[in-house]
Amino acid sequence: MQTPSGFGWMAWTWQTAVFWLVIAALLLAMGLWERRKPGGSPRRGILGLSTTRGDRLFVSLLAAAYLHLLWLALSEWPLVWATLLSGLLAVFVFRKV
């Protein structure tokens, strides 16, 4: 048996590549935003917690992951709808949480 080299052993698809590129782009955008306006001014949201931009990004990414998992488990609709709903959820998190 030949040992796989590179990423040939992984199931890379264009959807997987887009997923990781979006995560990288979000991290880059947050880094640039922090560079332009340092501090992120922590604020209290509707949950009563004091959060920074990074906290809100983490919460929105975590919520999107759970939403996609629930969508896969409970729905037969295309996953693109879960992605759009996750985007709306992220906007809500950044504005209100």
Chimera marker file (.cmm) of the C-alpha trace (Angstrom):
<marker_set name="trace">
<marker id="1" x="0.000" y="0.000" z="0.000" r="1" g="1" b="0" radius="0.5"/>
<marker id="2" x="1.338" y="3.390" z="-0.972" r="1" g="1" b="0" radius="0.5"/>
<marker id="3" x="1.376" y="6.218" z="1.555" r="1" g="1" b="0" radius="0.5"/>
<marker id="4" x="-0.704" y="9.185" z="0.360" r="1" g="1" b="0" radius="0.5"/>
<marker id="5" x="1.173" y="12.424" z="-0.152" r="1" g="1" b="0" radius="0.5"/>
<marker id="6" x="-0.182" y="15.957" z="0.039" r="1" g="1" b="0" radius="0.5"/>
<marker id="7" x="-3.921" y="16.345" z="0.533" r="1" g="1" b="0" radius="0.5"/>
<marker id="8" x="-4.950" y="13.433" z="-1.665" r="1" g="1" b="0" radius="0.5"/>
<marker id="9" x="-6.213" y="11.476" z="1.349" r="1" g="1" b="0" radius="0.5"/>
<marker id="10" x="-8.742" y="14.198" z="2.215" r="1" g="1" b="0" radius="0.5"/>
<marker id="11" x="-12.162" y="14.583" z="0.665" r="1" g="1" b="0" radius="0.5"/>
<marker id="12" x="-11.584" y="18.116" z="-0.594" r="1" g="1" b="0" radius="0.5"/>
<marker id="13" x="-14.454" y="19.518" z="-2.600" r="1" g="1" b="0" radius="0.5"/>
<marker id="14" x="-15.066" y="23.040" z="-3.805" r="1" g="1" b="0" radius="0.5"/>
<marker id="15" x="-17.576" y="23.468" z="-0.941" r="1" g="1" b="0" radius="0.5"/>
<marker id="16" x="-14.896" y="22.539" z="1.589" r="1" g="1" b="0" radius="0.5"/>
<marker id="17" x="-12.471" y="24.989" z="0.020" r="1" g="1" b="0" radius="0.5"/>
<marker id="18" x="-15.079" y="27.779" z="0.074" r="1" g="1" b="0" radius="0.5"/>
<marker id="19" x="-15.834" y="27.031" z="3.728" r="1" g="1" b="0" radius="0.5"/>
<marker id="20" x="-12.186" y="27.426" z="4.769" r="1" g="1" b="0" radius="0.5"/>
<marker id="21" x="-11.687" y="30.462" z="2.530" r="1" g="1" b="0" radius="0.5"/>
<marker id="22" x="-14.671" y="32.187" z="4.148" r="1" g="1" b="0" radius="0.5"/>
<marker id="23" x="-13.287" y="31.458" z="7.631" r="1" g="1" b="0" radius="0.5"/>
<marker id="24" x="-9.871" y="32.818" z="6.580" r="1" g="1" b="0" radius="0.5"/>
<marker id="25" x="-11.484" y="35.900" z="5.008" r="1" g="1" b="0" radius="0.5"/>
<marker id="26" x="-13.483" y="36.581" z="8.178" r="1" g="1" b="0" radius="0.5"/>
<marker id="27" x="-10.358" y="36.335" z="10.326" r="1" g="1" b="0" radius="0.5"/>
<marker id="28" x="-8.458" y="38.606" z="7.947" r="1" g="1" b="0" radius="0.5"/>
<marker id="29" x="-11.317" y="41.127" z="7.908" r="1" g="1" b="0" radius="0.5"/>
<marker id="30" x="-11.482" y="41.117" z="11.711" r="1" g="1" b="0" radius="0.5"/>
<marker id="31" x="-7.717" y="41.632" z="11.894" r="1" g="1" b="0" radius="0.5"/>
<marker id="32" x="-7.880" y="44.565" z="9.491" r="1" g="1" b="0" radius="0.5"/>
<marker id="33" x="-10.844" y="46.027" z="11.376" r="1" g="1" b="0" radius="0.5"/>
<marker id="34" x="-8.905" y="45.740" z="14.651" r="1" g="1" b="0" radius="0.5"/>
<marker id="35" x="-5.886" y="47.375" z="13.030" r="1" g="1" b="0" radius="0.5"/>
<marker id="36" x="-8.016" y="50.270" z="11.784" r="1" g="1" b="0" radius="0.5"/>
<marker id="37" x="-10.040" y="50.729" z="14.990" r="1" g="1" b="0" radius="0.5"/>
<marker id="38" x="-8.213" y="49.080" z="17.922" r="1" g="1" b="0" radius="0.5"/>
<marker id="39" x="-10.012" y="47.915" z="21.016" r="1" g="1" b="0" radius="0.5"/>
<marker id="40" x="-13.318" y="46.778" z="19.634" r="1" g="1" b="0" radius="0.5"/>
<marker id="41" x="-15.113" y="48.672" z="22.425" r="1" g="1" b="0" radius="0.5"/>
<marker id="42" x="-16.744" y="45.928" z="24.503" r="1" g="1" b="0" radius="0.5"/>
<marker id="43" x="-20.471" y="46.452" z="24.893" r="1" g="1" b="0" radius="0.5"/>
<marker id="44" x="-23.411" y="44.906" z="26.696" r="1" g="1" b="0" radius="0.5"/>
<marker id="45" x="-25.907" y="43.141" z="24.492" r="1" g="1" b="0" radius="0.5"/>
<marker id="46" x="-29.329" y="41.632" z="24.991" r="1" g="1" b="0" radius="0.5"/>
<marker id="47" x="-27.834" y="38.682" z="26.874" r="1" g="1" b="0" radius="0.5"/>
<marker id="48" x="-26.348" y="41.020" z="29.479" r="1" g="1" b="0" radius="0.5"/>
<marker id="49" x="-22.792" y="39.942" z="28.642" r="1" g="1" b="0" radius="0.5"/>
<marker id="50" x="-19.973" y="42.284" z="27.773" r="1" g="1" b="0" radius="0.5"/>
<marker id="51" x="-18.617" y="41.181" z="24.362" r="1" g="1" b="0" radius="0.5"/>
<marker id="52" x="-16.002" y="42.382" z="21.885" r="1" g="1" b="0" radius="0.5"/>
<marker id="53" x="-16.010" y="41.989" z="18.096" r="1" g="1" b="0" radius="0.5"/>
<marker id="54" x="-13.981" y="38.799" z="18.375" r="1" g="1" b="0" radius="0.5"/>
<marker id="55" x="-16.431" y="37.349" z="20.894" r="1" g="1" b="0" radius="0.5"/>
<marker id="56" x="-19.348" y="38.125" z="18.591" r="1" g="1" b="0" radius="0.5"/>
<marker id="57" x="-17.542" y="36.542" z="15.617" r="1" g="1" b="0" radius="0.5"/>
<marker id="58" x="-16.886" y="33.400" z="17.663" r="1" g="1" b="0" radius="0.5"/>
<marker id="59" x="-20.524" y="33.225" z="18.810" r="1" g="1" b="0" radius="0.5"/>
<marker id="60" x="-21.810" y="33.696" z="15.266" r="1" g="1" b="0" radius="0.5"/>
<marker id="61" x="-19.463" y="30.995" z="13.869" r="1" g="1" b="0" radius="0.5"/>
<marker id="62" x="-20.447" y="28.590" z="16.633" r="1" g="1" b="0" radius="0.5"/>
<marker id="63" x="-24.148" y="29.308" z="16.105" r="1" g="1" b="0" radius="0.5"/>
<marker id="64" x="-23.726" y="28.785" z="12.349" r="1" g="1" b="0" radius="0.5"/>
<marker id="65" x="-22.062" y="25.407" z="12.949" r="1" g="1" b="0" radius="0.5"/>
<marker id="66" x="-24.873" y="24.218" z="15.210" r="1" g="1" b="0" radius="0.5"/>
<marker id="67" x="-27.526" y="25.577" z="12.852" r="1" g="1" b="0" radius="0.5"/>
<marker id="68" x="-25.991" y="23.656" z="9.939" r="1" g="1" b="0" radius="0.5"/>
<marker id="69" x="-25.831" y="20.448" z="11.988" r="1" g="1" b="0" radius="0.5"/>
<marker id="70" x="-29.461" y="20.806" z="13.032" r="1" g="1" b="0" radius="0.5"/>
<marker id="71" x="-30.432" y="21.602" z="9.460" r="1" g="1" b="0" radius="0.5"/>
<marker id="72" x="-28.752" y="18.429" z="8.221" r="1" g="1" b="0" radius="0.5"/>
<marker id="73" x="-30.425" y="16.346" z="10.927" r="1" g="1" b="0" radius="0.5"/>
<marker id="74" x="-33.947" y="17.754" z="10.735" r="1" g="1" b="0" radius="0.5"/>
<marker id="75" x="-34.485" y="19.117" z="7.237" r="1" g="1" b="0" radius="0.5"/>
<marker id="76" x="-34.397" y="17.879" z="3.675" r="1" g="1" b="0" radius="0.5"/>
<marker id="77" x="-34.136" y="21.378" z="2.235" r="1" g="1" b="0" radius="0.5"/>
<marker id="78" x="-30.887" y="22.438" z="0.515" r="1" g="1" b="0" radius="0.5"/>
<marker id="79" x="-28.083" y="23.502" z="2.838" r="1" g="1" b="0" radius="0.5"/>
<marker id="80" x="-27.816" y="26.877" z="1.118" r="1" g="1" b="0" radius="0.5"/>
<marker id="81" x="-30.870" y="27.999" z="3.119" r="1" g="1" b="0" radius="0.5"/>
<marker id="82" x="-29.069" y="27.209" z="6.372" r="1" g="1" b="0" radius="0.5"/>
<marker id="83" x="-26.094" y="29.218" z="5.126" r="1" g="1" b="0" radius="0.5"/>
<marker id="84" x="-28.293" y="32.224" z="4.347" r="1" g="1" b="0" radius="0.5"/>
<marker id="85" x="-29.996" y="31.902" z="7.722" r="1" g="1" b="0" radius="0.5"/>
<marker id="86" x="-26.563" y="31.740" z="9.369" r="1" g="1" b="0" radius="0.5"/>
<marker id="87" x="-25.606" y="34.995" z="7.654" r="1" g="1" b="0" radius="0.5"/>
<marker id="88" x="-28.718" y="36.684" z="9.024" r="1" g="1" b="0" radius="0.5"/>
<marker id="89" x="-27.976" y="35.233" z="12.440" r="1" g="1" b="0" radius="0.5"/>
<marker id="90" x="-24.436" y="36.645" z="12.291" r="1" g="1" b="0" radius="0.5"/>
<marker id="91" x="-25.803" y="40.109" z="11.462" r="1" g="1" b="0" radius="0.5"/>
<marker id="92" x="-28.158" y="39.828" z="14.430" r="1" g="1" b="0" radius="0.5"/>
<marker id="93" x="-25.349" y="38.691" z="16.740" r="1" g="1" b="0" radius="0.5"/>
<marker id="94" x="-23.087" y="41.578" z="15.690" r="1" g="1" b="0" radius="0.5"/>
<marker id="95" x="-25.841" y="44.137" z="16.199" r="1" g="1" b="0" radius="0.5"/>
<marker id="96" x="-27.588" y="42.882" z="19.325" r="1" g="1" b="0" radius="0.5"/>
<marker id="97" x="-25.465" y="40.434" z="21.339" r="1" g="1" b="0" radius="0.5"/>
<link id1="1" id2="2" r="1" g="1" b="0" radius="0.2"/>
<link id1="2" id2="3" r="1" g="1" b="0" radius="0.2"/>
<link id1="3" id2="4" r="1" g="1" b="0" radius="0.2"/>
<link id1="4" id2="5" r="1" g="1" b="0" radius="0.2"/>
<link id1="5" id2="6" r="1" g="1" b="0" radius="0.2"/>
<link id1="6" id2="7" r="1" g="1" b="0" radius="0.2"/>
<link id1="7" id2="8" r="1" g="1" b="0" radius="0.2"/>
<link id1="8" id2="9" r="1" g="1" b="0" radius="0.2"/>
<link id1="9" id2="10" r="1" g="1" b="0" radius="0.2"/>
<link id1="10" id2="11" r="1" g="1" b="0" radius="0.2"/>
<link id1="11" id2="12" r="1" g="1" b="0" radius="0.2"/>
<link id1="12" id2="13" r="1" g="1" b="0" radius="0.2"/>
<link id1="13" id2="14" r="1" g="1" b="0" radius="0.2"/>
<link id1="14" id2="15" r="1" g="1" b="0" radius="0.2"/>
<link id1="15" id2="16" r="1" g="1" b="0" radius="0.2"/>
<link id1="16" id2="17" r="1" g="1" b="0" radius="0.2"/>
<link id1="17" id2="18" r="1" g="1" b="0" radius="0.2"/>
<link id1="18" id2="19" r="1" g="1" b="0" radius="0.2"/>
<link id1="19" id2="20" r="1" g="1" b="0" radius="0.2"/>
<link id1="20" id2="21" r="1" g="1" b="0" radius="0.2"/>
<link id1="21" id2="22" r="1" g="1" b="0" radius="0.2"/>
<link id1="22" id2="23" r="1" g="1" b="0" radius="0.2"/>
<link id1="23" id2="24" r="1" g="1" b="0" radius="0.2"/>
<link id1="24" id2="25" r="1" g="1" b="0" radius="0.2"/>
<link id1="25" id2="26" r="1" g="1" b="0" radius="0.2"/>
<link id1="26" id2="27" r="1" g="1" b="0" radius="0.2"/>
<link id1="27" id2="28" r="1" g="1" b="0" radius="0.2"/>
<link id1="28" id2="29" r="1" g="1" b="0" radius="0.2"/>
<link id1="29" id2="30" r="1" g="1" b="0" radius="0.2"/>
<link id1="30" id2="31" r="1" g="1" b="0" radius="0.2"/>
<link id1="31" id2="32" r="1" g="1" b="0" radius="0.2"/>
<link id1="32" id2="33" r="1" g="1" b="0" radius="0.2"/>
<link id1="33" id2="34" r="1" g="1" b="0" radius="0.2"/>
<link id1="34" id2="35" r="1" g="1" b="0" radius="0.2"/>
<link id1="35" id2="36" r="1" g="1" b="0" radius="0.2"/>
<link id1="36" id2="37" r="1" g="1" b="0" radius="0.2"/>
<link id1="37" id2="38" r="1" g="1" b="0" radius="0.2"/>
<link id1="38" id2="39" r="1" g="1" b="0" radius="0.2"/>
<link id1="39" id2="40" r="1" g="1" b="0" radius="0.2"/>
<link id1="40" id2="41" r="1" g="1" b="0" radius="0.2"/>
<link id1="41" id2="42" r="1" g="1" b="0" radius="0.2"/>
<link id1="42" id2="43" r="1" g="1" b="0" radius="0.2"/>
<link id1="43" id2="44" r="1" g="1" b="0" radius="0.2"/>
<link id1="44" id2="45" r="1" g="1" b="0" radius="0.2"/>
<link id1="45" id2="46" r="1" g="1" b="0" radius="0.2"/>
<link id1="46" id2="47" r="1" g="1" b="0" radius="0.2"/>
<link id1="47" id2="48" r="1" g="1" b="0" radius="0.2"/>
<link id1="48" id2="49" r="1" g="1" b="0" radius="0.2"/>
<link id1="49" id2="50" r="1" g="1" b="0" radius="0.2"/>
<link id1="50" id2="51" r="1" g="1" b="0" radius="0.2"/>
<link id1="51" id2="52" r="1" g="1" b="0" radius="0.2"/>
<link id1="52" id2="53" r="1" g="1" b="0" radius="0.2"/>
<link id1="53" id2="54" r="1" g="1" b="0" radius="0.2"/>
<link id1="54" id2="55" r="1" g="1" b="0" radius="0.2"/>
<link id1="55" id2="56" r="1" g="1" b="0" radius="0.2"/>
<link id1="56" id2="57" r="1" g="1" b="0" radius="0.2"/>
<link id1="57" id2="58" r="1" g="1" b="0" radius="0.2"/>
<link id1="58" id2="59" r="1" g="1" b="0" radius="0.2"/>
<link id1="59" id2="60" r="1" g="1" b="0" radius="0.2"/>
<link id1="60" id2="61" r="1" g="1" b="0" radius="0.2"/>
<link id1="61" id2="62" r="1" g="1" b="0" radius="0.2"/>
<link id1="62" id2="63" r="1" g="1" b="0" radius="0.2"/>
<link id1="63" id2="64" r="1" g="1" b="0" radius="0.2"/>
<link id1="64" id2="65" r="1" g="1" b="0" radius="0.2"/>
<link id1="65" id2="66" r="1" g="1" b="0" radius="0.2"/>
<link id1="66" id2="67" r="1" g="1" b="0" radius="0.2"/>
<link id1="67" id2="68" r="1" g="1" b="0" radius="0.2"/>
<link id1="68" id2="69" r="1" g="1" b="0" radius="0.2"/>
<link id1="69" id2="70" r="1" g="1" b="0" radius="0.2"/>
<link id1="70" id2="71" r="1" g="1" b="0" radius="0.2"/>
<link id1="71" id2="72" r="1" g="1" b="0" radius="0.2"/>
<link id1="72" id2="73" r="1" g="1" b="0" radius="0.2"/>
<link id1="73" id2="74" r="1" g="1" b="0" radius="0.2"/>
<link id1="74" id2="75" r="1" g="1" b="0" radius="0.2"/>
<link id1="75" id2="76" r="1" g="1" b="0" radius="0.2"/>
<link id1="76" id2="77" r="1" g="1" b="0" radius="0.2"/>
<link id1="77" id2="78" r="1" g="1" b="0" radius="0.2"/>
<link id1="78" id2="79" r="1" g="1" b="0" radius="0.2"/>
<link id1="79" id2="80" r="1" g="1" b="0" radius="0.2"/>
<link id1="80" id2="81" r="1" g="1" b="0" radius="0.2"/>
<link id1="81" id2="82" r="1" g="1" b="0" radius="0.2"/>
<link id1="82" id2="83" r="1" g="1" b="0" radius="0.2"/>
<link id1="83" id2="84" r="1" g="1" b="0" radius="0.2"/>
<link id1="84" id2="85" r="1" g="1" b="0" radius="0.2"/>
<link id1="85" id2="86" r="1" g="1" b="0" radius="0.2"/>
<link id1="86" id2="87" r="1" g="1" b="0" radius="0.2"/>
<link id1="87" id2="88" r="1" g="1" b="0" radius="0.2"/>
<link id1="88" id2="89" r="1" g="1" b="0" radius="0.2"/>
<link id1="89" id2="90" r="1" g="1" b="0" radius="0.2"/>
<link id1="90" id2="91" r="1" g="1" b="0" radius="0.2"/>
<link id1="91" id2="92" r="1" g="1" b="0" radius="0.2"/>
<link id1="92" id2="93" r="1" g="1" b="0" radius="0.2"/>
<link id1="93" id2="94" r="1" g="1" b="0" radius="0.2"/>
<link id1="94" id2="95" r="1" g="1" b="0" radius="0.2"/>
<link id1="95" id2="96" r="1" g="1" b="0" radius="0.2"/>
<link id1="96" id2="97" r="1" g="1" b="0" radius="0.2"/>
</marker_set>
